[in-house]
Amino acid sequence: MNAALIASARRVGAIGEIMFGLFDAQGQEVHTGWQVMSLGLHGIQSIAKDPERDAVLVCGGDKRRFEALRVALRAGLASMLVTDTVTARYLLGKL
């Protein structure tokens, strides 16, 4: 992401992004003036909720991503997670 998009995302309260879908601390989609071609968060959620499909989220390795990852999982933005052991321990409350 470029610096202007990141600054714009922060101004609207974004704490994370998945495929350029920005979300806030409650897992709700937030919008900037930027337009991108993407499934959007609702599209990702519909895939994650479909028992015949998987929405795989690959994330880890950086403590700055922990809270955004926790919010994304609570918001149902993935049906499967691939991560490292430190991030997994954080998510399980064992770190």
Protein Blocks (a to p, Z undefined) as FASTA:
>chain_A
ZZklmmmmmmnopabdeehiacdfkopacddfbdcddebjmlmmmmmmpmkbccdddeeh
iaklmmmmmmmmmnopafbdcddfklmmmmnopZZ
